[in-house]
Amino acid sequence: MNLTTDSLINSFRCFFLVGFLSILSLMASCNFGTTKNAAIPAKPNLIIVFADQWRAASLGYSGNLDVKTPNLDQLASESANCYQAVSGMPVCSPFRATLMTGQRPLTHGVFMNDVQLDTQAITIGKIMAKASYQTAYIGKWHIDGLGRRTFIPPGRRQGFKYWKTMECTHNYNYSEYYANTPDTLVWEGYDAIAQTKDAKKYIEKHKNDIKPFFLVLSWGSPHGPYHTAPEKYKNLYDPENLRIRPNVPEKLQDKVRKDLAGYYAHCSALDDMIGMLRKTLAETGLMDNTILLFTSDHGDLLGSHGYYKKQQPYEESVRIPMLYYIPKKLGGQPLKLDALINSEDIMPTLLGLCDVEIPKTVEGKDFSNYLKGGENPGDTVTLLSCIQPFGQWSRKAGGKEFRGLRSKHYTYTRDINGPWQLFNNRKDPYQMHNLVDEVEYEPLVQSFDSLLQQKLDANGDFFLSGPEYAKKWGYILNKNGTVDYVL
């Protein structure tokens, strides 16, 4: 075969062009740290942001005309808004242990504050780490149970590697925390702002990583003390101009207005932090590959029915915000969803969204497909409970064990002596008319009670007294029915 000079030159040109294009292609696929060229992990990043004691009714997007939450209102318009979500045992440590495990409190054993979640538990932090996620936790923890200011070593961190937490503090302007050593550190200024800035730095540091990250940001507010938000947020609210719920007794109304102004100030501060996180995700190019959940551990009665705080089965206590932002490319779309999603459902739902296998230890349901427009895998009712009343709702303050069901229309509860409450939440949204003893509702009470018993039997809940369960789990109660804790 004879090759002319021209054919040799053409062959060389062809070879050079192919090689040059291959190099360009390789360069284009490389990551050089710019926003446009950010690496895209095989699985989505996941961020959980949750507040402490933020009730569902105290958000602009839920219809509240007084509180200023523009960033969350915008997030709600772009998310799957689960507006019937509840905290099945509305108190701090039980919710957090359930979030970690996907189990109900009588299964994981954390049915009171200041007791320890088993360090061998199968938790979302461990599962995500095993699935090659980088794990991070910033803020309030409250499931270690060995003292509220005690250093928590790596073996008790439930799978989280990046670590800036305190077991429990609500001193928002001198908020201590630990990182990787027992040296006590202090967040600068108002802790939620400093914690969110730290989360921002974490996101920016890992924006180009091939491995995805799983970040939890846990704020202590708007839990009391109510009047400690930065001044710029307190100045947004005049107590005299605030509406209060009609189920607040007249004798408490002046106090509630003042406390509500402080509570809303915390809410607006946190809303700005949502804005900071969203801006960070946009600037780093991660918005299209990051799932974001915003929720709260429980609500706050704030004077409704004559009570403050939580534990009780009233709407102000059990109803929580729950927004799942799922990028469009991952199948997300803005939706208003009325499924009865409970605390134990969060963990399996997040695993489902990240295409991570859900362990058999989980008791909650996976709503991930539903959040994208699929069928509702849930039930017509969901469970509410108090295993052992304690703290601010001790027996001296009227506290009692209860089990209950919440449907889309009704709340039914039974105490240890029998039927306690029945509310029609559509006709009576402030739950001011207990129907449990009205003759015409007797068939409905019996129906709910029978269904409740079926649910309790299926879960192995014998509805014993609180002290019996405390004894079973080895918890020592003080005279107030509370587990003592070390500050």
C-alpha positions as a printed Julia matrix, in Angstrom:
487×3 Matrix{Float64}:
   0.0    0.0    0.0
   1.5    3.36  -1.07
   0.9    6.49   1.07
   1.34   9.89  -0.52
   2.72  12.87   1.37
  -0.74  14.52   1.35
  -2.47  11.46   2.8
   0.11  11.25   5.58
  -0.42  14.92   6.45
  -4.22  14.47   6.46
  -3.92  11.41   8.71
  -1.75  13.34  11.14
  -4.21  16.28  11.17
  -7.1   13.89  11.9
  -5.19  12.23  14.71
  -4.23  15.6   16.21
  -7.81  16.93  16.01
  -9.28  13.86  17.71
  -6.64  14.05  20.46
  -7.21  17.77  20.97
 -10.99  17.33  21.24
 -10.51  14.5   23.73
  -8.37  16.73  25.91
 -10.97  19.51  25.76
 -13.68  17.04  26.75
 -11.63  15.83  29.68
 -10.99  19.4   30.83
 -14.67  20.24  30.64
 -15.54  17.3   32.84
 -13.05  18.33  35.53
 -14.04  20.49  38.5
 -12.14  23.71  39.02
 -14.16  25.04  41.98
 -16.5   27.41  40.18
 -20.23  27.49  40.86
 -21.16  26.49  37.32
 -18.78  23.54  37.33
 -19.69  22.26  40.82
 -19.42  18.5   41.12
 -22.72  16.66  41.2
 -22.77  13.72  43.62
 -24.5   10.51  42.53
 -27.02  10.98  45.36
 -28.6   14.28  46.47
 -27.35  16.26  49.43
 -29.75  16.31  52.37
 -30.34  19.1   54.9
 -32.69  18.91  57.87
 -33.44  22.23  59.55
 -35.64  22.04  62.6
 -36.63  24.46  65.28
 -37.66  23.83  68.87
 -41.3   24.49  69.77
 -42.41  26.22  66.54
 -46.11  25.51  66.13
 -47.68  25.15  62.71
 -50.04  28.09  63.24
 -47.21  30.6   63.67
 -46.16  30.96  60.03
 -47.24  33.37  57.35
 -47.92  30.62  54.81
 -50.25  28.86  57.27
 -52.49  31.92  57.4
 -51.03  33.83  60.34
 -51.39  37.54  59.56
 -49.05  38.79  62.29
 -45.83  36.79  62.11
 -43.31  37.79  59.44
 -41.79  34.73  57.73
 -41.23  35.71  54.06
 -38.43  33.21  53.42
 -40.42  30.28  54.72
 -43.48  31.51  52.84
 -41.4   31.38  49.65
 -40.02  27.96  50.54
 -43.56  26.68  51.14
 -44.6   27.86  47.68
 -41.83  25.71  46.16
 -42.13  22.65  48.41
 -44.34  19.74  49.36
 -46.21  21.36  52.24
 -47.46  18.64  54.6
 -49.91  20.82  56.45
 -51.49  18.03  58.53
 -48.16  16.84  59.99
 -48.05  16.09  63.71
 -45.56  15.38  66.46
 -47.01  12.17  67.89
 -45.37  12.66  71.28
 -44.99  16.43  71.37
 -41.93  16.94  73.54
 -38.26  17.43  72.79
 -36.22  14.26  73.4
 -38.92  11.8   72.24
 -39.26  13.6   68.9
 -35.5   13.74  68.37
 -35.01  10.05  69.14
 -37.87   9.22  66.77
 -36.36  11.43  64.06
 -33.09   9.54  64.43
 -34.56   6.01  64.45
 -37.91   6.07  62.67
 -39.34   4.31  65.73
 -42.06   5.23  68.21
 -41.04   6.21  71.77
 -42.08   2.94  73.42
 -39.76   1.14  71.01
 -36.63   3.29  71.33
 -37.41   4.08  74.98
 -36.97   7.85  74.92
 -40.43   8.89  76.11
 -39.17  11.58  78.5
 -36.57  14.31  78.32
 -33.02  13.79  79.54
 -32.72  10.04  78.99
 -30.29   8.44  76.58
 -31.04   7.0   73.17
 -29.27   3.65  72.94
 -25.84   4.32  71.45
 -26.22   1.07  69.48
 -29.47   2.23  67.87
 -29.79   2.12  64.1
 -30.01   5.82  63.29
 -30.24   7.96  60.19
 -26.75   9.34  60.88
 -25.21   5.86  60.84
 -27.25   4.77  57.83
 -26.29   7.81  55.77
 -22.63   7.45  56.73
 -22.73   3.82  55.59
 -24.26   5.03  52.31
 -21.13   7.2   51.77
 -22.67  10.46  52.97
 -20.59  13.0   54.88
 -22.54  13.63  58.09
 -22.78  16.83  60.13
 -24.81  18.0   63.12
 -24.95  21.59  64.38
 -27.02  22.83  67.33
 -29.2   21.25  69.99
 -28.93  17.45  70.48
 -30.86  16.39  73.64
 -30.77  12.6   73.27
 -27.56  11.8   75.16
 -29.15  11.97  78.6
 -25.97  12.27  80.65
 -26.19  15.96  81.52
 -27.23  19.02  79.55
 -23.71  20.49  79.45
 -21.76  17.23  79.18
 -19.25  16.67  76.39
 -20.48  13.99  73.99
 -17.61  11.87  72.59
 -17.66  10.41  69.05
 -18.97   7.03  70.21
 -22.23   8.65  71.36
 -22.88  10.84  68.31
 -25.11   8.39  66.43
 -23.11   8.46  63.19
 -22.44  12.2   62.85
 -18.83  13.16  62.16
 -18.81  16.99  61.87
 -20.01  18.02  65.29
 -20.8   21.36  66.93
 -23.49  20.75  69.51
 -24.68  21.07  73.08
 -27.01  18.54  74.65
 -29.45  21.28  75.67
 -29.32  25.02  76.23
 -31.76  27.87  75.74
 -29.37  30.66  76.67
 -29.42  31.95  73.13
 -27.05  34.88  73.65
 -24.4   32.98  75.59
 -24.8   29.58  74.01
 -22.11  27.03  74.76
 -21.23  24.07  72.58
 -18.6   21.4   71.99
 -16.75  20.35  68.87
 -14.21  17.52  68.91
 -12.66  18.18  72.32
 -14.06  18.66  75.84
 -13.19  22.36  75.65
 -16.31  24.49  76.01
 -16.89  26.92  73.15
 -19.44  29.74  72.82
 -21.41  30.73  69.75
 -20.93  34.39  68.85
 -24.04  36.48  69.52
 -27.48  34.96  68.99
 -26.76  31.27  68.56
 -29.13  30.47  65.68
 -27.37  33.07  63.52
 -23.91  31.75  64.38
 -25.02  28.14  63.88
 -26.48  28.93  60.48
 -23.3   30.73  59.45
 -21.39  27.6   60.44
 -23.75  25.51  58.32
 -23.12  27.95  55.47
 -19.37  27.42  55.77
 -19.87  23.66  55.83
 -21.9   23.78  52.61
 -19.35  26.03  50.9
 -16.49  23.77  51.96
 -18.17  20.66  50.54
 -19.76  22.19  47.43
 -17.32  20.48  45.05
 -17.22  17.1   46.75
 -18.19  13.98  44.85
 -19.53  12.46  48.09
 -22.86  14.0   49.12
 -23.41  15.51  52.56
 -26.12  15.07  55.17
 -26.38  18.15  57.39
 -28.68  18.65  60.4
 -29.17  22.17  61.75
 -31.07  22.15  65.04
 -32.07  25.52  66.52
 -33.11  26.02  70.16
 -35.59  28.84  69.53
 -38.43  29.86  69.39
 -38.65  27.8   72.61
 -38.63  30.12  75.62
 -37.23  32.32  77.0
 -39.35  34.29  74.57
 -37.79  37.74  74.93
 -34.18  37.08  73.91
 -34.14  37.47  70.13
 -31.96  40.26  68.67
 -33.47  43.74  69.02
 -34.05  44.18  65.27
 -36.49  41.29  65.39
 -38.14  42.3   68.66
 -38.79  45.72  67.14
 -40.97  44.09  64.48
 -43.74  43.32  66.93
 -45.96  45.44  69.15
 -47.84  43.21  71.62
 -50.88  45.47  71.49
 -51.34  44.79  67.78
 -51.12  41.0   67.92
 -54.09  38.7   67.51
 -54.41  35.88  70.02
 -56.26  32.61  69.65
 -59.81  32.58  71.04
 -59.01  29.59  73.28
 -56.67  31.73  75.43
 -58.42  32.54  78.74
 -59.06  36.23  79.35
 -56.86  36.32  82.47
 -53.84  35.27  80.38
 -54.36  37.45  77.34
 -52.08  40.36  78.29
 -49.25  38.0   79.17
 -49.77  35.96  76.01
 -49.6   39.05  73.78
 -46.26  40.02  75.3
 -44.89  36.5   75.04
 -46.22  36.12  71.52
 -44.28  39.24  70.45
 -41.06  37.64  71.7
 -41.94  34.26  70.21
 -42.6   35.83  66.82
 -39.3   37.73  67.07
 -37.48  34.41  67.36
 -39.5   33.07  64.42
 -38.54  36.01  62.21
 -34.88  35.64  63.14
 -34.99  31.97  62.14
 -36.82  32.85  58.95
 -33.9   35.07  57.95
 -31.62  32.09  58.56
 -33.68  30.03  56.12
 -33.03  32.81  53.64
 -29.29  32.6   54.32
 -29.24  28.84  53.73
 -31.23  29.09  50.52
 -28.97  31.84  49.22
 -25.92  29.7   50.02
 -27.34  26.74  48.13
 -28.04  28.97  45.14
 -24.59  30.59  45.15
 -22.8   27.24  45.43
 -24.82  25.69  42.63
 -26.23  23.02  44.96
 -29.91  24.01  44.93
 -30.75  21.56  42.15
 -29.22  18.61  43.96
 -30.11  19.27  47.6
 -33.23  18.11  49.45
 -34.21  20.41  52.31
 -36.62  19.57  55.13
 -37.9   22.26  57.48
 -39.86  21.17  60.54
 -40.09  21.44  64.34
 -40.04  18.96  67.2
 -43.44  20.11  68.54
 -45.56  23.21  69.0
 -46.28  25.59  71.86
 -49.64  26.14  73.55
 -48.71  29.74  74.41
 -51.72  30.23  76.65
 -54.24  28.19  74.66
 -56.53  26.23  77.0
 -54.75  27.98  79.88
 -51.4   26.23  79.3
 -47.96  26.91  77.9
 -45.44  24.68  76.11
 -46.25  21.12  74.99
 -46.95  17.43  75.82
 -50.73  17.86  75.53
 -52.83  16.61  72.57
 -54.18  20.05  71.58
 -53.49  21.35  68.08
 -51.14  24.08  69.27
 -48.94  21.39  70.83
 -49.03  18.58  68.25
 -49.25  20.37  64.88
 -45.86  21.14  63.35
 -44.64  22.74  60.11
 -43.26  20.28  57.58
 -41.86  21.45  54.24
 -39.95  19.13  51.92
 -38.09  21.04  49.22
 -37.27  18.54  46.47
 -35.54  19.9   43.35
 -37.48  19.56  40.08
 -34.81  17.35  38.54
 -35.39  14.91  41.42
 -39.13  14.84  40.8
 -40.18  17.6   43.18
 -43.06  19.98  42.64
 -45.02  22.46  44.77
 -47.81  20.55  46.53
 -50.19  21.03  49.45
 -50.57  17.59  51.01
 -53.02  16.51  53.7
 -51.51  13.15  54.66
 -51.22  12.52  58.39
 -47.44  12.36  58.56
 -46.06  11.65  62.03
 -42.61  11.92  63.6
 -41.64   8.3   62.89
 -42.34   8.81  59.18
 -39.66  11.46  58.65
 -36.6    9.2   58.73
 -37.84   6.55  56.25
 -39.2    9.28  53.97
 -35.82  11.0   53.81
 -34.07   7.7   53.16
 -36.55   7.03  50.37
 -35.88  10.43  48.82
 -32.13   9.72  48.86
 -32.59   6.19  47.49
 -31.01   4.7   50.62
 -32.27   1.36  51.93
 -34.68   1.64  54.88
 -33.77  -0.72  57.74
 -36.31  -3.23  59.07
 -36.12  -1.61  62.51
 -38.11   1.37  61.22
 -41.79   1.66  62.23
 -42.69   4.75  60.22
 -43.88   4.9   56.62
 -41.98   6.08  53.55
 -43.87   9.02  52.0
 -41.16   9.86  49.45
 -43.2    8.94  46.37
 -46.25  10.75  47.77
 -44.19  13.94  48.12
 -43.63  13.8   44.36
 -47.3   13.41  43.52
 -47.74   9.67  44.11
 -50.25   7.74  46.19
 -50.62   8.38  49.92
 -49.21   5.35  51.79
 -50.57   6.57  55.1
 -53.6    5.73  57.21
 -56.82   7.62  57.95
 -55.55   8.25  61.5
 -52.25   8.73  63.28
 -51.28   8.16  66.9
 -50.79  10.7   69.69
 -49.47   9.8   73.14
 -48.01  10.82  76.46
 -46.33   7.9   78.23
 -45.33   9.75  81.41
 -46.24  13.4   82.04
 -43.33  15.4   83.47
 -41.77  18.82  83.8
 -44.14  21.69  83.13
 -47.05  19.24  82.65
 -46.55  17.21  85.81
 -49.5   15.57  87.54
 -49.71  18.54  89.9
 -50.29  20.73  86.83
 -52.97  18.38  85.47
 -50.66  16.13  83.47
 -51.71  12.57  82.72
 -50.94   9.63  80.48
 -52.99   9.51  77.3
 -53.24   7.75  73.99
 -55.1    9.22  71.06
 -55.88   9.35  67.38
 -55.88  12.31  65.05
 -57.78  12.07  61.78
 -58.21  14.83  59.22
 -61.43  15.86  60.97
 -61.17  14.79  64.6
 -58.9   14.4   67.59
 -59.83  11.61  70.01
 -57.94  10.85  73.23
 -58.27   8.35  76.03
 -56.65   8.71  79.44
 -55.95   5.79  81.75
 -59.55   5.87  83.01
 -61.32   5.95  79.64
 -62.43   8.42  76.92
 -61.13  11.93  77.61
 -61.53  14.19  74.57
 -63.25  14.34  71.2
 -62.89  17.45  69.06
 -64.23  18.18  65.6
 -61.22  20.09  64.28
 -63.0   21.36  61.18
 -66.02  22.85  62.92
 -64.1   23.67  66.09
 -60.51  24.44  65.04
 -59.62  25.89  68.46
 -60.92  22.77  70.24
 -63.18  24.62  72.63
 -66.04  22.09  72.67
 -65.23  18.63  73.99
 -67.82  16.26  72.5
 -66.76  13.13  74.35
 -69.73  13.09  76.77
 -72.42  14.23  74.32
 -74.96  11.47  73.66
 -75.16  12.01  69.91
 -71.4   11.43  69.58
 -71.34   8.22  71.6
 -71.16   5.99  68.47
 -68.23   8.03  67.14
 -66.44   7.84  70.5
 -66.89   4.07  70.53
 -65.65   3.79  66.96
 -62.53   5.84  67.65
 -61.88   3.99  70.9
 -62.12   0.63  69.17
 -59.77   1.77  66.41
 -57.35   3.18  68.98
 -57.29  -0.14  70.79
 -56.52  -1.94  67.55
 -53.57   0.38  66.95
 -52.26  -0.04  70.49
 -52.54  -3.82  70.27
 -50.7   -3.85  66.95
 -47.87  -1.8   68.48
 -47.64  -3.8   71.7
 -48.71  -0.78  73.77
 -50.51  -2.03  76.89
 -51.21   1.53  78.09
 -49.67   1.02  81.51
 -49.14   3.88  83.93
 -46.18   6.15  83.32
 -44.24   5.02  86.41
 -44.54   1.4   85.25
 -42.9    2.24  81.93
 -40.25   4.33  83.69
 -39.44   1.37  85.94
 -39.28  -0.96  82.93
 -36.67   1.27  81.28
 -34.77   1.95  84.49
 -35.59   5.66  84.75
 -35.6    7.18  88.23
 -38.36   9.76  88.68
 -38.28  12.6   91.19
 -41.37  13.66  93.16
 -42.48  15.71  90.16
 -42.44  12.62  87.92
 -39.43  13.96  86.04
 -35.97  12.52  85.36
 -33.48  14.78  87.09
 -30.75  16.19  84.89
 -27.38  17.8   85.5
 -26.87  21.33  84.16
